[in-house]
Amino acid sequence: MSDRLEAAIRTIPDFPEPGIEFKDITPILADPELFSEAVELLQTPYSSADVTHVVGMEARGFWFGAALAERLGAGFVPARKPGKLPGATISEKYALEYGADALEIHDDLLGRGHRVLIHDDVIATGGTAAAVARLVKRTGAEVVGFSFFVELTFLNGRKKLPEGVPFRTVIAV
């Protein structure tokens, strides 16, 4: 990774609430050279994995996810909050610190024979990514990897993900 890429990530204190140090990657998105470098770094570990689809999680997983899918010659499937997708969907709930939430995908976009890379901009506690993995598995598709731009290592989110599935991150903080 280039020094410019790492230097472009801003730390925003007390966002979205006091005590949180938010890692802001929007400067990377705004710079075409940095954006291209970031997508290349996300794509490279999976370039020979025969990925057929990238599932990106709402909403920041869409930022790199669609570009990553295009670079891999794969389709892009958005995983969205309930009620955001038109048509028939399947849903998977996951626990939050205080309560629960869910993500949905269209019920006809993934199935047997599909090889899915799950992507998000950041992995924190891992609950959302684990829920998407369960959702993908329910379709009959295979999860061939997890891709994250930033990993917040102190939260140990990768422990919630299925063992034996490749896990790649560009930046670990």
Backbone as CSV, one residue per row, in Angstrom:
resi,resn,N_x,N_y,N_z,CA_x,CA_y,CA_z,C_x,C_y,C_z
1,MET,0.841,-1.176,0.000,0.000,0.000,0.000,0.885,1.238,0.000
2,SER,0.461,2.234,-0.745,1.254,3.457,-0.818,1.072,4.283,0.454
3,ASP,2.082,5.068,0.740,1.994,5.989,1.871,0.873,6.992,1.654
4,ARG,0.663,7.396,0.406,-0.408,8.353,0.092,-1.776,7.778,0.449
5,LEU,-1.975,6.506,0.184,-3.262,5.877,0.471,-3.518,5.869,1.981
6,GLU,-2.539,5.432,2.724,-2.692,5.394,4.182,-2.864,6.802,4.762
7,ALA,-2.103,7.758,4.236,-2.177,9.130,4.730,-3.517,9.791,4.421
8,ALA,-4.218,9.315,3.421,-5.491,9.914,3.026,-6.637,9.559,3.975
9,ILE,-6.463,8.552,4.789,-7.523,8.172,5.731,-7.499,9.142,6.902
10,ARG,-8.638,9.791,7.112,-8.752,10.749,8.218,-9.381,10.070,9.428
11,THR,-8.910,10.426,10.604,-9.539,9.979,11.845,-10.384,11.131,12.368
12,ILE,-11.679,10.875,12.509,-12.617,11.888,12.989,-13.010,11.509,14.419
13,PRO,-12.549,12.283,15.409,-12.872,11.936,16.794,-14.345,12.179,17.120
14,ASP,-14.867,11.335,17.992,-16.224,11.480,18.538,-17.308,11.441,17.466
15,PHE,-17.109,10.619,16.445,-18.137,10.420,15.414,-18.356,8.926,15.236
16,PRO,-19.560,8.441,15.204,-20.842,9.154,15.287,-21.293,9.452,16.709
17,GLU,-20.474,9.062,17.697,-20.811,9.368,19.084,-19.516,9.534,19.874
18,PRO,-19.591,10.146,21.046,-18.385,10.364,21.846,-17.627,9.063,22.124
19,GLY,-16.302,9.157,22.003,-15.436,8.011,22.273,-15.077,7.193,21.042
20,ILE,-15.792,7.381,19.947,-15.509,6.658,18.700,-14.537,7.488,17.865
21,GLU,-13.518,6.815,17.323,-12.605,7.464,16.380,-12.883,6.899,15.002
22,PHE,-13.676,7.602,14.220,-14.149,7.164,12.914,-13.041,7.264,11.877
23,LYS,-12.842,6.187,11.114,-11.858,6.170,10.034,-12.573,6.567,8.734
24,ASP,-12.301,7.774,8.268,-12.972,8.347,7.103,-12.150,8.099,5.845
25,ILE,-12.720,7.323,4.927,-12.026,6.997,3.684,-12.517,7.824,2.494
26,THR,-13.409,8.794,2.743,-13.933,9.576,1.620,-12.859,10.330,0.844
27,PRO,-11.734,10.761,1.454,-10.701,11.383,0.630,-10.137,10.423,-0.437
28,ILE,-10.119,9.142,-0.140,-9.663,8.159,-1.129,-10.652,8.065,-2.274
29,LEU,-11.937,8.090,-1.945,-12.973,8.026,-2.977,-12.930,9.250,-3.887
30,ALA,-12.537,10.393,-3.336,-12.524,11.646,-4.094,-11.320,11.795,-5.018
31,ASP,-10.316,10.952,-4.838,-9.091,11.037,-5.632,-9.048,9.836,-6.583
32,PRO,-9.166,10.063,-7.902,-9.250,8.930,-8.828,-8.047,7.990,-8.781
33,GLU,-6.839,8.513,-8.569,-5.660,7.645,-8.496,-5.684,6.787,-7.242
34,LEU,-6.036,7.384,-6.101,-6.099,6.625,-4.856,-7.232,5.604,-4.894
35,PHE,-8.369,6.001,-5.454,-9.499,5.078,-5.566,-9.107,3.863,-6.406
36,SER,-8.448,4.113,-7.533,-8.019,3.015,-8.399,-7.023,2.109,-7.679
37,GLU,-6.086,2.697,-6.948,-5.117,1.900,-6.195,-5.821,1.050,-5.135
38,ALA,-6.788,1.632,-4.436,-7.518,0.897,-3.403,-8.267,-0.294,-4.000
39,VAL,-8.933,-0.083,-5.113,-9.679,-1.174,-5.747,-8.719,-2.254,-6.226
40,GLU,-7.572,-1.855,-6.750,-6.566,-2.836,-7.192,-6.090,-3.688,-6.018
41,LEU,-5.844,-3.063,-4.877,-5.395,-3.804,-3.701,-6.478,-4.755,-3.177
42,LEU,-7.727,-4.371,-3.318,-8.833,-5.244,-2.915,-9.003,-6.401,-3.895
43,GLN,-8.791,-6.145,-5.161,-9.013,-7.133,-6.222,-7.927,-8.188,-6.302
44,THR,-6.678,-7.787,-6.136,-5.543,-8.674,-6.376,-5.620,-10.019,-5.662
45,PRO,-5.944,-10.083,-4.366,-5.962,-11.402,-3.708,-7.017,-12.367,-4.255
46,TYR,-8.003,-11.834,-4.965,-9.101,-12.679,-5.456,-9.131,-12.789,-6.975
47,SER,-8.084,-12.308,-7.637,-8.091,-12.279,-9.104,-8.140,-13.667,-9.733
48,SER,-7.703,-14.690,-9.021,-7.763,-16.050,-9.583,-8.738,-16.943,-8.811
49,ALA,-9.670,-16.346,-8.077,-10.608,-17.116,-7.249,-11.913,-17.454,-7.963
50,ASP,-12.020,-17.110,-9.237,-13.238,-17.381,-10.010,-14.489,-16.845,-9.322
51,VAL,-14.394,-15.614,-8.821,-15.534,-14.957,-8.182,-16.585,-14.660,-9.245
52,THR,-17.820,-15.066,-8.982,-18.919,-14.763,-9.906,-19.731,-13.554,-9.459
53,HIS,-19.730,-13.286,-8.136,-20.501,-12.171,-7.592,-19.791,-11.576,-6.382
54,VAL,-19.916,-10.270,-6.245,-19.488,-9.565,-5.038,-20.756,-9.084,-4.347
55,VAL,-20.895,-9.417,-3.073,-22.001,-8.884,-2.274,-21.433,-7.762,-1.420
56,GLY,-21.967,-6.559,-1.608,-21.546,-5.392,-0.843,-22.609,-5.013,0.157
57,MET,-22.170,-4.686,1.366,-23.103,-4.371,2.450,-23.438,-2.886,2.490
58,GLU,-24.714,-2.616,2.759,-25.197,-1.244,2.844,-24.450,-0.490,3.913
59,ALA,-24.147,0.702,3.644,-24.136,1.335,2.335,-22.712,1.533,1.869
60,ARG,-21.779,1.584,2.805,-20.404,1.882,2.395,-19.746,0.731,1.661
61,GLY,-20.281,-0.467,1.779,-19.757,-1.590,1.015,-20.029,-1.461,-0.475
62,PHE,-20.905,-0.531,-0.830,-21.188,-0.278,-2.244,-20.068,0.524,-2.886
63,TRP,-19.361,1.359,-2.089,-18.357,2.265,-2.628,-17.287,1.529,-3.412
64,PHE,-16.640,0.573,-2.771,-15.620,-0.211,-3.459,-16.207,-1.471,-4.081
65,GLY,-17.304,-1.972,-3.522,-17.850,-3.256,-3.941,-18.201,-3.352,-5.414
66,ALA,-18.879,-2.356,-5.938,-19.271,-2.394,-7.355,-18.038,-2.317,-8.258
67,ALA,-17.085,-1.457,-7.899,-15.855,-1.350,-8.687,-15.052,-2.645,-8.606
68,LEU,-15.018,-3.253,-7.424,-14.332,-4.528,-7.234,-14.958,-5.611,-8.103
69,ALA,-16.287,-5.657,-8.125,-16.987,-6.636,-8.973,-16.617,-6.442,-10.442
70,GLU,-16.610,-5.207,-10.888,-16.274,-4.926,-12.290,-14.865,-5.390,-12.605
71,ARG,-13.916,-5.124,-11.723,-12.523,-5.534,-11.950,-12.372,-7.053,-11.973
72,LEU,-13.214,-7.751,-11.204,-13.156,-9.218,-11.155,-13.986,-9.869,-12.263
73,GLY,-14.684,-9.069,-13.058,-15.561,-9.619,-14.087,-16.751,-10.330,-13.471
74,ALA,-17.205,-9.826,-12.327,-18.288,-10.456,-11.570,-19.497,-9.529,-11.492
75,GLY,-20.627,-10.089,-11.092,-21.813,-9.289,-10.825,-21.740,-8.685,-9.436
76,PHE,-22.550,-7.651,-9.210,-22.624,-7.016,-7.897,-24.020,-7.193,-7.324
77,VAL,-24.088,-7.641,-6.064,-25.361,-7.844,-5.380,-25.343,-6.999,-4.105
78,PRO,-26.268,-6.042,-3.994,-26.309,-5.240,-2.773,-27.054,-5.960,-1.653
79,ALA,-26.488,-5.900,-0.457,-27.171,-6.373,0.748,-27.656,-5.117,1.469
80,ARG,-28.991,-4.984,1.576,-29.578,-3.737,2.076,-30.411,-3.969,3.317
81,LYS,-30.712,-2.881,3.995,-31.604,-2.918,5.151,-33.006,-3.320,4.689
82,PRO,-33.805,-3.903,5.575,-35.157,-4.347,5.193,-35.989,-3.221,4.581
83,GLY,-36.709,-3.585,3.513,-37.604,-2.653,2.853,-36.963,-1.755,1.823
84,LYS,-35.663,-1.885,1.577,-34.961,-1.008,0.631,-34.873,-1.589,-0.779
85,LEU,-35.069,-2.909,-0.906,-34.988,-3.545,-2.223,-36.401,-3.845,-2.739
86,PRO,-36.644,-3.586,-4.016,-37.941,-3.943,-4.573,-37.985,-5.449,-4.866
87,GLY,-39.163,-6.014,-4.876,-39.296,-7.421,-5.236,-39.042,-8.349,-4.068
88,ALA,-39.008,-9.640,-4.386,-38.854,-10.681,-3.361,-37.421,-10.725,-2.840
89,THR,-37.289,-10.830,-1.526,-35.983,-10.861,-0.883,-35.933,-11.968,0.162
90,ILE,-34.708,-12.278,0.588,-34.507,-13.097,1.774,-33.740,-12.237,2.766
91,SER,-33.957,-12.505,4.045,-33.436,-11.637,5.095,-32.663,-12.450,6.129
92,GLU,-31.695,-11.799,6.756,-30.922,-12.421,7.837,-30.732,-11.384,8.938
93,LYS,-31.115,-11.759,10.157,-30.957,-10.874,11.311,-29.567,-11.046,11.918
94,TYR,-29.119,-9.985,12.602,-27.866,-10.045,13.338,-27.975,-9.154,14.565
95,ALA,-27.183,-9.470,15.572,-27.235,-8.746,16.837,-26.411,-7.473,16.781
96,LEU,-26.938,-6.459,17.399,-26.218,-5.208,17.623,-25.926,-5.101,19.111
97,GLU,-25.145,-4.110,19.484,-24.826,-3.944,20.898,-26.105,-3.814,21.727
98,TYR,-27.080,-3.072,21.207,-28.367,-2.892,21.887,-29.479,-3.178,20.895
99,GLY,-29.831,-4.444,20.701,-30.925,-4.793,19.808,-30.474,-5.665,18.654
100,ALA,-31.193,-5.539,17.550,-30.914,-6.358,16.369,-31.207,-5.555,15.115
101,ASP,-30.688,-6.032,13.997,-30.957,-5.447,12.695,-30.992,-6.593,11.699
102,ALA,-31.161,-6.286,10.437,-31.212,-7.320,9.405,-30.726,-6.749,8.088
103,LEU,-30.293,-7.641,7.214,-29.956,-7.295,5.837,-30.707,-8.225,4.916
104,GLU,-30.969,-7.746,3.696,-31.700,-8.523,2.700,-30.977,-8.485,1.367
105,ILE,-31.173,-9.536,0.586,-30.763,-9.560,-0.820,-31.937,-10.075,-1.630
106,HIS,-31.942,-9.772,-2.911,-32.976,-10.345,-3.784,-32.847,-11.867,-3.777
107,ASP,-33.973,-12.534,-3.789,-33.955,-13.998,-3.645,-33.582,-14.743,-4.923
108,ASP,-33.420,-14.030,-6.031,-33.163,-14.716,-7.298,-31.812,-14.379,-7.940
109,LEU,-30.916,-13.724,-7.199,-29.648,-13.304,-7.800,-28.480,-14.245,-7.527
110,LEU,-28.579,-15.051,-6.483,-27.506,-15.982,-6.138,-28.069,-17.380,-5.995
111,GLY,-27.231,-18.371,-6.273,-27.658,-19.763,-6.119,-26.495,-20.711,-6.315
112,ARG,-26.814,-21.969,-6.418,-25.789,-23.010,-6.580,-24.879,-22.686,-7.759
113,GLY,-23.591,-22.922,-7.551,-22.604,-22.665,-8.597,-22.013,-21.272,-8.544
114,HIS,-22.623,-20.369,-7.785,-22.087,-19.018,-7.674,-21.015,-18.971,-6.598
115,ARG,-19.967,-18.217,-6.899,-18.823,-18.060,-5.979,-18.779,-16.592,-5.551
116,VAL,-19.046,-16.364,-4.275,-19.316,-15.021,-3.776,-18.180,-14.493,-2.902
117,LEU,-17.783,-13.260,-3.191,-16.862,-12.499,-2.363,-17.709,-11.479,-1.605
118,ILE,-17.613,-11.478,-0.276,-18.358,-10.533,0.555,-17.443,-9.358,0.857
119,HIS,-17.945,-8.140,0.609,-17.120,-6.945,0.780,-17.829,-5.880,1.622
120,ASP,-17.028,-5.208,2.435,-17.475,-3.996,3.126,-16.263,-3.089,3.282
121,ASP,-16.512,-1.817,3.545,-15.394,-0.888,3.692,-14.624,-1.149,4.971
122,VAL,-15.331,-1.491,6.061,-14.700,-1.697,7.363,-15.282,-2.943,8.020
123,ILE,-14.425,-3.721,8.669,-14.909,-4.767,9.565,-14.593,-4.303,10.984
124,ALA,-15.654,-4.272,11.787,-15.512,-3.887,13.196,-15.756,-5.129,14.047
125,THR,-16.986,-5.340,14.492,-17.285,-6.491,15.355,-17.537,-7.767,14.563
126,GLY,-17.769,-7.656,13.261,-17.950,-8.828,12.409,-19.373,-9.342,12.288
127,GLY,-20.299,-8.790,13.055,-21.673,-9.289,13.038,-22.377,-9.136,11.704
128,THR,-22.177,-8.012,11.049,-22.824,-7.770,9.761,-22.280,-8.709,8.697
129,ALA,-20.965,-8.848,8.638,-20.351,-9.735,7.645,-20.758,-11.186,7.878
130,ALA,-20.834,-11.604,9.133,-21.259,-12.973,9.442,-22.698,-13.198,9.000
131,ALA,-23.557,-12.198,9.183,-24.952,-12.314,8.749,-25.038,-12.445,7.231
132,VAL,-24.232,-11.672,6.517,-24.246,-11.765,5.043,-23.736,-13.133,4.603
133,ALA,-22.749,-13.666,5.282,-22.263,-15.009,4.940,-23.375,-16.043,5.113
134,ARG,-24.142,-15.937,6.190,-25.268,-16.859,6.394,-26.308,-16.678,5.304
135,LEU,-26.559,-15.449,4.927,-27.529,-15.138,3.880,-27.104,-15.750,2.548
136,VAL,-25.846,-15.568,2.193,-25.319,-16.130,0.942,-25.417,-17.655,0.972
137,LYS,-25.045,-18.260,2.085,-25.101,-19.718,2.207,-26.532,-20.238,2.012
138,ARG,-27.514,-19.492,2.536,-28.917,-19.912,2.379,-29.347,-19.964,0.917
139,THR,-28.698,-19.205,0.041,-29.057,-19.214,-1.378,-28.487,-20.436,-2.096
140,GLY,-27.562,-21.135,-1.453,-26.874,-22.249,-2.092,-25.551,-21.861,-2.716
141,ALA,-25.237,-20.555,-2.710,-23.969,-20.080,-3.251,-22.849,-20.345,-2.246
142,GLU,-21.611,-20.268,-2.728,-20.432,-20.499,-1.901,-19.737,-19.176,-1.594
143,VAL,-19.399,-18.942,-0.327,-18.602,-17.777,0.055,-17.142,-18.155,-0.144
144,VAL,-16.468,-17.453,-1.070,-15.072,-17.772,-1.367,-14.090,-16.800,-0.718
145,GLY,-14.623,-15.746,-0.074,-13.733,-14.818,0.597,-14.452,-13.641,1.196
146,PHE,-13.706,-12.958,2.081,-14.146,-11.710,2.690,-13.120,-10.649,2.342
147,SER,-13.603,-9.483,1.971,-12.757,-8.378,1.564,-13.177,-7.118,2.315
148,PHE,-12.210,-6.492,2.976,-12.478,-5.251,3.708,-11.357,-4.274,3.414
149,PHE,-11.701,-3.006,3.346,-10.663,-2.010,3.156,-9.928,-1.758,4.474
150,VAL,-10.674,-1.570,5.564,-10.082,-1.314,6.871,-10.580,-2.360,7.870
151,GLU,-9.663,-2.877,8.681,-10.027,-3.762,9.785,-9.684,-3.069,11.100
152,LEU,-10.683,-2.951,11.967,-10.459,-2.433,13.311,-10.085,-3.626,14.178
153,THR,-8.791,-3.915,14.248,-8.309,-5.167,14.840,-8.657,-5.308,16.314
154,PHE,-8.749,-4.213,17.043,-9.026,-4.292,18.472,-10.427,-4.834,18.772
155,LEU,-11.314,-4.834,17.767,-12.668,-5.377,17.954,-12.753,-6.861,17.592
156,ASN,-11.698,-7.395,16.962,-11.580,-8.829,16.683,-12.766,-9.411,15.906
157,GLY,-13.283,-8.651,14.944,-14.446,-9.070,14.175,-14.245,-10.309,13.332
158,ARG,-13.030,-10.573,12.913,-12.800,-11.738,12.053,-13.120,-13.047,12.766
159,LYS,-13.141,-13.060,14.098,-13.474,-14.284,14.843,-14.919,-14.728,14.628
160,LYS,-15.796,-13.814,14.213,-17.198,-14.167,13.973,-17.422,-14.765,12.592
161,LEU,-16.420,-14.707,11.742,-16.571,-15.176,10.363,-16.267,-16.664,10.271
162,PRO,-16.819,-17.330,9.264,-16.586,-18.777,9.116,-15.102,-19.095,8.963
163,GLU,-14.662,-20.123,9.665,-13.266,-20.558,9.568,-12.990,-21.141,8.187
164,GLY,-11.758,-20.967,7.735,-11.334,-21.554,6.477,-11.664,-20.739,5.243
165,VAL,-12.381,-19.613,5.403,-12.709,-18.764,4.261,-11.689,-17.636,4.232
166,PRO,-11.019,-17.417,3.087,-10.006,-16.367,3.015,-10.547,-15.003,3.458
167,PHE,-9.705,-14.267,4.152,-10.029,-12.962,4.719,-8.912,-12.005,4.325
168,ARG,-9.253,-10.917,3.680,-8.238,-9.948,3.274,-8.696,-8.543,3.648
169,THR,-7.737,-7.763,4.109,-7.979,-6.365,4.406,-6.777,-5.567,3.898
170,VAL,-7.033,-4.353,3.464,-5.950,-3.516,2.961,-5.227,-2.834,4.120
171,ILE,-5.976,-2.320,5.089,-5.402,-1.579,6.200,-5.932,-2.157,7.511
172,ALA,-5.036,-2.450,8.426,-5.422,-2.910,9.765,-5.004,-1.855,10.772
173,VAL,-5.978,-1.409,11.567,-5.683,-0.405,12.606,-6.151,-0.912,13.950
